Amino acid sequence: MEKYGYRFSFGPWNIHEGADPFGPTVRPSVPFEQKLQTLKELGFDAMQFHDDDAVPDLDELSPSQIEAQARQMKARLDDLGLVAEFVAPRLWEHPMTVDGAFTANDPKARAYALDRAKKCADICRYMGTDLMVLWLAREGTYLREAKDAVQATHRLLEAVNALLEYDPRLRIAIEPKPNEPMDLAYIPTIGHALALGFRASDPARVGTLVESAHAVLAGLDPADEMSFALAFGKLGSVHLNDQNGLKFDQDRSFGSVDLRRAFNQVRVLDENRFWEVGMVGLDVKALRTQAPEVATKHLRNSLHTFLRLIEVVRSLDRQRIDELRAARDYEELDWLILKALLGR
């Protein structure tokens, strides 16, 4: 399978039990070892991790125990010829972070969140990656008056700076989302994430991760969000998927809802040589009613859709596109793209 220089990843959460926000699981859990093997068999190159995917129950472990388990996980990856793309601190499920992590009103909760994130930075180092993803899931409110948003923004910046100081090799990619689980998020878009990063103590080490569905939920176009980050050299990774409108975060297979929207994401990434910058992460989930024995086809479909769209992008007549732009003949440009997507 020709991958055109790109490397691909997904996380263990992308082979899951079929729960949605409103119902129970419908498929049995899959052992982690089987997920790793599936990742390899499907032609992926890397696994994405939450900190407790790599080191379960890390809050109950000593530093030496955390190091030992993280290095054991790296050895398992090495045996399969895989790597860890990033590790992300899971700061949204612990009782201490119910009202936020870095932006919690309770100083003990903020201290817990920073300590947990530092443990994650250690795990990054032991796993052989310098990339931490910060999905600021509970950094917001259900009620605007419940927190001081100016103070909360400063607290986010302080946390980023503390992590940069803790590990001078660490890179941070901030993953914005406008809502869910919080109703009102403080870092809802790539513009917000970039602004925070540019104010950090070492801006060169703070970038972003664009998730397709998160951009759609903000009423924005994922390709434009990627372009904005790329313009500043700040796109560290992507989570490609699809989204059927302003619903809950669906994580549909890439290109399955809006193929034109998927095409433009691939076009932006390829025109800017993203394969030299980072990996292509697929954050997709199987349809809820998919049978367990075939509940990895969403990953296959997403990977092959990306690769087929690379072929479409690279087949375009660039000179003709430039001519149509200069002539302002956008209907003809539209038809050129449609014909390419239709295979004509």
N, C-alpha and C positions, 0 to 999 in steps of 0.2 A: 504493500500500500504506500503510494507516494504521498509524503507529508509536506513537501515543498519547504523544508527547513524548519517547520513549526514543531513545537513540542506541546503535548496535551496532558491535561490532568483532570481529575475529579476527586471528590471527597467521599469518605465512607457513608456519609448521609445521603448520597445520591443513589445508593442501593438500600431501600428502606422498606418499612412495613406497611406503607400505603395509607397512613393516617392523613386526614386533612384537618383543618382547624375545628371541624364540627362533628367528628366521628372517631370511632376506634380504629385500630390497626386491622388490616385485612390480609396481611401476608406474614409468614413467620420471619423472625430475625435471621439474618445471614451472618455466619461467623466472619470475623475480620480477615482471617487467612483466605477465605473464599473470595472476599471482596478484592484483596490484593491480587489473587490469581486471575480474577475476572478482568481487573484493570490491565494486567499484562496481556491476557488473551485478546482483548479488544483493540490492542495497539496503542494504548496510552503509555506515557513516559513517566508520570509522576503522580503521587498521591498528595492531596491537600489534607491538612490535619487541623482539628481543634487540639488544644493542649491535652485534653483528657482522652482524645482518640489515641494519642501517642503514649500517654501515661495515665491510665485509669486511676481515679480516686487520688489524684496528686495532692489534694489538700491534706490527706492523711499520711503523706510520706515525708521522709527526711530528704534533705538535699541530695545526699548520696544515693538514696533509693530512686529519686527522680532521675538522676544522671544514669544510673544503671539501666533503668527501664527504657529511657530514651535511646541509649546506645544499643540496647537489644533490638528496638524497633528499627533503627538505622541498619543494623546487620540483616534484618529480615528483608528490608528494601534492597540492600546490596546484593543479596542472594538471588533476587529476581531481576537485577539490572535496572532497578527503579530508584527514584530519588524523592525527597520531600520538596514540594514547591514552596510551601509556607506552613507556618503554624500560627493559629489564631487563639487568643485567650477566650475561653467561654465565660463571658461576664454577664450572662443574662438568665441563668437558671438557678444560681445559688440563692438561698433565702436572704443573704446579706445584700444582694443586688436587686431586690424586687422593686426598689424605688430609684434605681439607677446604680451605676458603678462609679465612674470618675465624677459624676455630677450629683451623686446622692447628697441629700441634706445631712445625713449622719456621717460624721468624720470617721467613725469606725468602719463603715461600709466603704468609704473612699480608700481607706488604708488597706482594707482587704483587697479591693480591686487592683490597686497598684502592686501589691505584693504578688497577687496571682499573675498579673501581666509580666512581672519580672521573672517569675518561674517559667512563664512561657518563653521569654527571651532566652533563658538558659536551655530550654528544650530545643529551640531553634538551633542554637549553637551545637548541641549534642547530635542533632539530626542532620547537620551539614547544610543548613540553609541560613541565610542572613535576612530572610524576609518574614516579617510578622504582619498579618492582616488584622486591622482593628475594625470589626463590625460593631459600631457603637449602638447596639440594639436597644438598650434601655436608657440611653442618654437623651432624655426628653421628658415629657409629662403627659398625663391625661387631662391635666387642668393647668392652664398657663400660670395661674396665681400660686401654684404649689411650689414653684422654684423661681429663683432669680436667674433669668436667662443670661444676663450679662456675666454674672458671677460663674454660672455654669460653663460658659464659653472659656473663661479664664482657667477654670479647673481642668477642662479638656486640654488646653494648651500646656498647663503645668504637668499633666500626666504624660503627654507626648515628650516633653522636654526631659522628664525624669527617666523615661525609658531610653532616650537617646544618650543620656549621661551614663546610665547603668551599663550599656553595652555599646562601645564606640563603633562597632562593626554592624550594628543592627540597622536594617532598613524597615520603614513602616509604610504600609499601604492602607490608607483609610478608605473603607467601603461605605459609602453613604446610602441611606434609605429614608424615604420621607415619612414612613409610618410602619406600624406593625413590627414588634409588639406594642410599642408606645404609639399613642394617638398623634403626638406632635414631636417630631424629632428635631434635635438642634443642628444636626449635620445632614440635611435632606438631599443635597445635590453635590455634584462634583465641584461646582464653584465654591461651596462652603468648605469642602474638604481641602481644596487647594489653598484657600485663604488661611485656614488653620495651619497648613503645612508651611506656607511662606513666612508665617510669624514664628515658626519653631526655631530653636537654638541652632539647628543645623538643617536648613531647608533642603539641602541636597539629598538628605536621607529620608525625606518624607514625600511620598507620592500617593497615588490613589489606585483603587480597584473599581472598575465600572461593572455593575451587574445590569444586564439588559432589562430585566423585569423591574428593578428598582427605579431605573430611569423612566420607564413607562408609567409606573405608579406615581411619579412626580409630574406626569404630564409632559415629559420631555422625550426627545428621540435619543436612543442609546448611541447611535453613530455620532451625533453632535456632542454628546457628553465625552465620548472617547476622543473626538477631534480636539475638544477644548483641553483635555489633559495632555494629549500628544503635542499640542502647540507649545506647551511649557516643558516638555520632556518629563512628564509626571504620571504617565500611565504605567504602573508597575505590573498589573495583571488585569484579567477580565474574568467575569463569570457570565458566559453566554447561555441564554435560555430564551424563552418566549413567554408572552403574557397576553391573555385575552381581556384587554381593557383594564379598567380601574377596579379590580376585584382584590381579593387577598393574593398574596405572593404565590403564584401558581407553579413556577419553575417548569414550564412546559418545554418539550424538546425544542432545540434551536431550529428556528425557521418553520415550525409546525403551524403557527398562527399567522404570521406576516412574513412571507418569503422576501418581499421587497425590503422590509426593514432589516432582515437578516443579511441580505445581500449588501446593504450599505454599511453594516458593521464590518463585514469581511473586507469590503472595498477599502474602508478607511484604515483598517489594520494592515492590509497588504500594501497599500500605496505608501504607507509610512514605515514599512519594513519592520513590523512589530516582532517578527520571528527573531530579530537581533536583540530585542529588548526584554521580552518576557514570554511566559507560557500562556497558552490558551486554555483557560479553565472552563469546564462545562458544569454548570450548577443546575442540573436537570433531574427531575423525578419521574418515575413511571406513572402512567395514569392509574388512578386509584383502583380500578377494577382489573388491572392486568394480572394475569395468573403468575404465581411465584416462579415457575420454571422458565418464564420468558420475560421476567421483569428487569432485563438489562438492555432491551432493544432501544430504549430511549437514549441510552448512551451511544450505542452503535449508530442510530439514526442521526444524532446530533453531530458526531464526529464526521460522518460521511457527507452530511449536508454542508458542513464547513468546507470540506475538501472539494466538493463539487462546485461550491460558490467561488472558491479560489480559481478554479478552472474558468469559470464564467468571467470573473474579474480580469484575469490575464488574457482572455480572448478578445477583450474589447478593443476597438479601433481608436486609439488615443488621439490620433490626428483628426479623425472625424469628430470626436467629442469636442476637441478644441475649436474646430470650425463651427460647430453648432452653438457652442457657447459664445463665440465671437459674433455670430449672426443673430444671437438671441432667439434661435429657433428651438425653443424648449419643448414644444410638442414633438418635434422630430427626435430630439434627444430622449424624450420619454419613450418614444416608440423603439428607439435603438436599444434601450435597456430592457424594455418588455420583450422584444424579440430574443434578446440574449437569454432572458429567464425562461422563455417558452421553448428554447432550444431550436430557434429558427434562424 
